[in-house]
Amino acid sequence: MSYEIAFVIEDVLGHITHGDNLRSHVPDDPEVSAHWVTLPFDAPGRASRLPGYRSNWTVRSGVMARRELRRIEREQPLDVVFFHTQVPAMLRPRWLSKVPIVISVDATPRQYDELGSFYQHDVGPAAIERLKLRVTRARFAEATHIVSWSAWAKQGLVDEYGVPADKVTVIPPGVDVAEWSEPARPAVRPGPVRILFVGGDLERKGGVVLIEAFRSLRDLDVELHLVTRDDVETAPGIHVHRGLRPNSDELRALYRLADVFALPTFGDCLPMVLSEAGAAALPTVSTDVAAIPEIVLDDVTGLLVPPGDVTALADALRRLVTRGDERVQFGSRAASHVAEHFDTATNTARLLDVVKDAADRTPTRRTTR
């Protein structure tokens, strides 16, 4: 049996890497014929000058998705549409109502609102928020199934949107463990201990706080390597790397050379760089924010500190910098945890099982194939 599946993916932030990983592994399933719709965040051409369009991602992504799905459906009737995230599904057209949909979320809109100040996202007027809640609840109710990146996001769907728990499957985004693994990381090697940070938005991801904490470690033989697009003031021991693409050989090389990974973020749902760090057997220092405790297990695979707490961050880093054996223990456990729960090949196969099951639940469409 074959399945004609449209994958509608937001091409923004961590969703870009998620989309790339899906494109790499969906073809592994011979039953799936995939149709890809990627939604760039920037409004192109004349559309960028339209009021109410350029400033509204829900409208922009919904319009782009509708147009591309109409084009695909004309050429090949679809068995199911997979939306990541729920945002482009908000304007799902009436003609698509008979096609089952699976919605994937990294966070609910209300959870995102709670983190919104860190994403330059403002909560709208009460009337608009009530409308958004009503429409979102309707889309979640219409979905054949929902995939959440984390147990944290699933709980938000159940508690805030009334989604039945058995309608939600937790499938985290993955990392290609085979590509990122570092099988033999020594407790001690020549040269300074290297701390690695990867985050385009330096301030939101906690890079500014990390630099401040790093200053208190100058009595140690340690370096800080920052992968970011933002400007960083030069200082002894700080190295800045720019222009590195996700999943690139150059980026993986930095992980292999690092000893500790640090992401003291203020606002994130489930940063994919944490699965990369775990696959590379790096102990991680991060923050107890959103779903991060599901991937960084405190005092097991790394250490969690309160966001913005420079002293706690410096203490956690000092502990890992000065305890080589503990670094290796944490890193080994992190590699095992990521391999079991965050491997992209395994999780893509699980995701496709959910999507194909959604198609099979619409027998009138399946029997015509």
C-alpha positions as CSV (number, residue, x, y, z in Angstrom):
1,M,0.0,0.0,0.0
2,S,1.2,3.5,-0.7
3,Y,0.4,6.8,1.1
4,E,0.4,10.2,-0.5
5,I,1.4,12.5,2.4
6,A,1.9,16.2,2.4
7,F,4.4,17.5,4.9
8,V,3.7,21.2,5.7
9,I,6.7,22.5,7.7
10,E,7.5,25.9,9.2
11,D,10.9,26.9,7.9
12,V,11.9,29.0,10.9
13,L,14.1,28.6,14.0
14,G,14.5,25.0,15.2
15,H,11.8,23.8,12.8
16,I,14.3,24.2,10.0
17,T,16.5,21.4,11.4
18,H,13.5,19.3,12.2
19,G,12.3,19.6,8.6
20,D,15.8,18.7,7.3
21,N,15.9,15.6,9.5
22,L,12.4,14.5,8.2
23,R,13.4,15.0,4.6
24,S,16.5,12.8,5.2
25,H,14.5,9.8,6.8
26,V,11.0,9.9,5.4
27,P,12.3,8.4,2.1
28,D,13.4,5.3,4.2
29,D,9.8,4.2,4.2
30,P,8.9,2.7,0.8
31,E,5.2,3.1,1.4
32,V,5.3,6.9,1.6
33,S,5.2,9.2,-1.3
34,A,6.1,12.6,0.3
35,H,5.0,16.1,-0.9
36,W,7.0,18.8,0.8
37,V,5.7,22.3,1.6
38,T,8.2,24.5,3.4
39,L,7.0,27.8,4.7
40,P,9.6,30.6,4.8
41,F,9.1,33.1,7.6
42,D,10.0,36.2,5.4
43,A,7.1,37.5,3.3
44,P,8.3,37.6,-0.3
45,G,7.7,40.3,-3.0
46,R,4.6,42.5,-2.9
47,A,3.2,40.5,0.0
48,S,5.8,42.0,2.3
49,R,4.1,45.3,1.9
50,L,0.6,44.2,2.7
51,P,-0.7,45.4,6.2
52,G,-2.0,42.5,8.3
53,Y,-0.1,40.0,6.2
54,R,3.6,40.8,6.7
55,S,3.1,41.1,10.5
56,N,0.9,38.0,11.0
57,W,2.6,34.6,10.7
58,T,-0.7,32.7,11.1
59,V,-2.1,34.5,8.0
60,R,1.2,34.3,6.0
61,S,1.8,30.6,6.7
62,G,-1.9,29.7,6.3
63,V,-2.1,31.4,2.9
64,M,1.1,29.8,1.6
65,A,0.0,26.4,2.9
66,R,-3.4,26.6,1.2
67,R,-1.9,27.6,-2.1
68,E,0.7,24.8,-2.1
69,L,-1.8,22.1,-0.9
70,R,-4.2,23.1,-3.6
71,R,-1.5,22.7,-6.2
72,I,-0.5,19.3,-4.9
73,E,-4.1,18.1,-4.6
74,R,-4.8,19.0,-8.2
75,E,-2.0,16.7,-9.3
76,Q,-2.3,13.9,-6.8
77,P,-5.1,13.4,-4.3
78,L,-3.7,13.3,-0.8
79,D,-4.3,10.6,1.8
80,V,-3.2,12.7,4.8
81,V,-1.6,16.1,5.6
82,F,1.0,16.5,8.3
83,F,1.3,20.1,9.7
84,H,4.2,21.2,11.9
85,T,3.2,23.3,13.7
86,Q,-0.5,24.0,14.2
87,V,-0.1,27.6,12.9
88,P,-0.4,26.9,9.2
89,A,-3.4,24.6,9.9
90,M,-5.4,27.5,11.3
91,L,-6.6,28.5,7.8
92,R,-7.2,25.0,6.5
93,P,-9.6,25.5,3.5
94,R,-13.0,23.8,3.4
95,W,-12.0,21.7,0.3
96,L,-9.4,20.0,2.5
97,S,-11.8,19.1,5.2
98,K,-12.3,15.5,4.0
99,V,-8.5,14.8,4.1
100,P,-7.3,13.6,7.6
101,I,-4.7,15.8,9.2
102,V,-2.1,15.2,11.8
103,I,-0.9,18.3,13.7
104,S,2.6,18.4,15.3
105,V,3.4,20.9,18.1
106,D,6.5,21.9,20.0
107,A,4.3,23.9,22.4
108,T,0.7,25.0,22.7
109,P,-0.1,28.6,21.8
110,R,-0.7,29.4,25.5
111,Q,2.6,27.8,26.4
112,Y,4.2,29.9,23.7
113,D,2.5,33.0,25.2
114,E,4.1,32.3,28.5
115,L,7.5,32.3,26.8
116,G,6.5,35.1,24.4
117,S,8.6,37.9,25.9
118,F,11.7,36.0,25.0
119,Y,10.6,35.6,21.4
120,Q,9.5,39.2,21.0
121,H,5.9,37.8,20.9
122,D,3.2,39.8,22.5
123,V,-0.2,38.6,23.7
124,G,-3.0,40.3,21.8
125,P,-6.2,42.0,23.1
126,A,-8.5,39.8,25.1
127,A,-11.1,39.5,22.2
128,I,-8.4,38.4,19.8
129,E,-7.0,35.9,22.3
130,R,-10.5,34.4,22.8
131,L,-10.9,34.0,19.1
132,K,-7.5,32.4,18.8
133,L,-8.3,30.0,21.6
134,R,-11.6,29.0,20.0
135,V,-10.1,28.5,16.5
136,T,-7.2,26.5,17.9
137,R,-9.4,24.3,19.9
138,A,-11.5,23.6,16.8
139,R,-8.4,22.7,14.8
140,F,-7.1,20.4,17.5
141,A,-10.6,18.8,17.7
142,E,-10.7,18.3,13.9
143,A,-7.3,16.7,13.7
144,T,-7.2,12.9,13.4
145,H,-4.2,12.8,15.7
146,I,-1.7,15.2,17.4
147,V,2.0,14.7,17.9
148,S,3.7,16.6,20.6
149,W,7.5,17.1,21.0
150,S,7.3,16.6,24.7
151,A,5.3,15.4,27.7
152,W,5.2,19.1,28.7
153,A,3.5,20.1,25.5
154,K,1.1,17.1,25.7
155,Q,0.0,18.2,29.2
156,G,-0.7,21.7,27.8
157,L,-2.9,20.2,25.1
158,V,-4.9,18.2,27.6
159,D,-5.1,20.9,30.3
160,E,-5.6,24.0,28.2
161,Y,-7.3,22.8,25.0
162,G,-9.3,19.8,26.2
163,V,-7.6,17.3,23.9
164,P,-8.1,13.7,25.0
165,A,-4.8,12.3,26.2
166,D,-5.1,9.2,24.0
167,K,-5.3,11.5,20.9
168,V,-1.7,12.8,21.6
169,T,1.5,10.9,21.0
170,V,4.8,12.2,22.3
171,I,7.5,11.9,19.6
172,P,10.4,14.2,20.2
173,P,12.4,15.7,17.3
174,G,15.5,13.7,16.7
175,V,19.1,13.9,15.9
176,D,21.0,11.5,13.6
177,V,22.8,9.6,16.4
178,A,25.1,7.8,14.1
179,E,26.3,11.1,12.6
180,W,26.7,12.9,15.9
181,S,28.0,10.2,18.2
182,E,31.4,10.5,19.9
183,P,32.1,7.0,21.2
184,A,35.3,7.6,23.2
185,R,35.4,11.0,25.0
186,P,38.4,11.1,27.4
187,A,38.1,12.4,30.9
188,V,41.3,14.4,30.5
189,R,43.0,15.5,27.3
190,P,45.7,18.0,26.5
191,G,44.8,21.7,26.5
192,P,42.0,23.7,28.0
193,V,38.6,22.4,28.8
194,R,36.2,23.6,26.1
195,I,32.7,24.9,26.8
196,L,30.5,25.0,23.7
197,F,27.4,27.2,23.2
198,V,25.2,27.0,20.1
199,G,22.5,29.6,19.7
200,G,21.7,32.2,17.0
201,D,19.9,34.5,19.4
202,L,22.7,35.1,21.9
203,E,20.6,36.9,24.6
204,R,17.5,34.7,24.6
205,K,19.6,31.5,24.6
206,G,21.5,32.8,27.6
207,G,24.8,33.5,25.8
208,V,25.2,36.9,27.5
209,V,24.7,35.3,31.0
210,L,27.1,32.5,30.0
211,I,29.9,35.0,29.1
212,E,29.4,36.7,32.4
213,A,29.7,33.4,34.3
214,F,32.7,32.4,32.2
215,R,34.6,35.4,33.5
216,S,34.6,33.9,37.0
217,L,36.4,30.8,35.6
218,R,39.5,32.6,34.5
219,D,41.6,30.9,37.2
220,L,41.0,27.6,35.3
221,D,42.4,26.4,32.0
222,V,39.2,26.8,30.0
223,E,37.8,28.2,26.7
224,L,34.4,29.3,25.7
225,H,33.3,28.6,22.1
226,L,30.2,30.5,20.9
227,V,28.3,29.6,17.7
228,T,26.0,32.5,17.1
229,R,24.9,35.1,14.6
230,D,25.1,38.0,17.1
231,D,28.0,40.3,17.8
232,V,30.2,39.3,20.7
233,E,32.8,41.5,22.4
234,T,36.2,39.9,22.1
235,A,37.8,38.7,25.3
236,P,40.5,36.3,26.3
237,G,39.4,32.7,26.1
238,I,36.3,33.4,24.0
239,H,36.1,32.2,20.4
240,V,33.2,33.0,18.1
241,H,32.1,30.9,15.2
242,R,29.8,32.3,12.6
243,G,28.0,31.0,9.5
244,L,27.8,27.3,10.5
245,R,24.9,25.4,9.0
246,P,22.8,23.0,11.0
247,N,24.1,19.4,10.7
248,S,27.3,20.6,8.9
249,D,30.6,18.8,9.3
250,E,32.1,22.1,10.7
251,L,29.5,22.2,13.5
252,R,29.8,18.6,14.4
253,A,33.6,19.1,14.6
254,L,33.1,21.7,17.3
255,Y,30.9,19.3,19.3
256,R,33.6,16.6,19.0
257,L,36.3,19.0,20.3
258,A,34.1,20.3,23.2
259,D,34.1,19.0,26.8
260,V,30.9,20.7,28.1
261,F,27.8,22.0,26.4
262,A,26.1,25.1,27.9
263,L,22.7,26.5,26.9
264,P,21.4,28.6,29.8
265,T,18.4,29.7,27.8
266,F,15.6,32.0,29.1
267,G,13.0,30.8,26.6
268,D,12.9,27.6,24.7
269,C,10.5,24.7,24.2
270,L,12.8,21.8,23.5
271,P,16.1,23.0,21.8
272,M,17.3,20.5,19.3
273,V,21.0,21.4,20.0
274,L,20.5,19.6,23.3
275,S,19.9,16.3,21.5
276,E,23.0,17.0,19.4
277,A,25.0,17.6,22.5
278,G,23.7,14.4,24.1
279,A,24.4,12.4,21.0
280,A,28.0,13.7,21.1
281,A,28.3,12.5,24.7
282,L,28.6,16.0,26.1
283,P,27.5,16.8,29.6
284,T,25.2,19.8,29.5
285,V,24.4,22.8,31.7
286,S,21.0,24.3,30.9
287,T,17.9,25.7,32.6
288,D,14.8,24.3,34.0
289,V,12.6,25.8,31.3
290,A,9.6,24.1,29.5
291,A,10.5,20.6,28.3
292,I,14.3,20.9,28.8
293,P,14.2,18.6,31.9
294,E,13.0,15.8,29.6
295,I,16.3,15.8,27.7
296,V,18.8,17.2,30.3
297,L,18.3,15.0,33.3
298,D,19.5,17.0,36.3
299,D,22.5,15.5,38.0
300,V,22.3,12.5,35.7
301,T,23.2,13.7,32.1
302,G,23.9,17.3,33.1
303,L,23.0,20.1,35.4
304,L,20.0,22.5,35.5
305,V,20.2,26.0,36.9
306,P,17.6,28.8,37.2
307,P,17.5,31.0,34.1
308,G,19.5,34.2,34.6
309,D,21.3,33.0,37.7
310,V,25.0,33.8,37.0
311,T,26.3,32.4,40.2
312,A,24.5,29.1,39.9
313,L,25.6,28.8,36.3
314,A,29.3,29.6,37.1
315,D,29.2,27.0,39.9
316,A,27.7,24.3,37.6
317,L,30.3,25.0,35.0
318,R,33.2,25.0,37.5
319,R,32.0,21.6,38.8
320,L,32.1,20.0,35.3
321,V,35.3,21.8,34.3
322,T,37.2,20.5,37.3
323,R,35.7,17.0,37.5
324,G,36.8,15.1,34.4
325,D,35.4,11.7,35.5
326,E,32.0,13.2,36.2
327,R,32.0,14.9,32.8
328,V,32.5,11.5,31.2
329,Q,29.8,9.8,33.3
330,F,27.2,12.5,32.5
331,G,28.2,12.4,28.8
332,S,27.9,8.7,28.6
333,R,24.4,8.7,30.2
334,A,23.4,11.6,27.9
335,A,24.4,9.6,24.8
336,S,22.4,6.6,26.0
337,H,19.4,8.8,26.8
338,V,19.4,10.5,23.4
339,A,20.0,7.3,21.5
340,E,16.9,5.7,23.2
341,H,14.5,8.7,23.0
342,F,15.8,11.2,20.4
343,D,17.2,9.3,17.4
344,T,15.8,10.8,14.3
345,A,15.6,7.6,12.3
346,T,13.6,5.8,15.0
347,N,11.4,8.8,15.7
348,T,10.7,9.4,12.0
349,A,9.5,5.8,11.7
350,R,7.3,6.3,14.7
351,L,5.9,9.5,13.3
352,L,5.1,7.9,9.9
353,D,3.3,5.1,11.7
354,V,1.0,7.7,13.4
355,V,0.5,9.5,10.1
356,K,-0.3,6.4,8.1
357,D,-2.7,5.2,10.8
358,A,-4.5,8.6,10.5
359,A,-4.9,7.9,6.7
360,D,-6.2,4.4,7.4
361,R,-8.9,5.7,9.7
362,T,-10.5,7.4,6.7
363,P,-11.6,4.3,4.8
364,T,-13.5,6.1,2.0
365,R,-10.3,7.7,0.8
366,R,-8.1,4.6,1.4
367,T,-10.4,2.2,-0.5
368,T,-10.2,4.4,-3.6
369,R,-6.4,4.0,-3.8
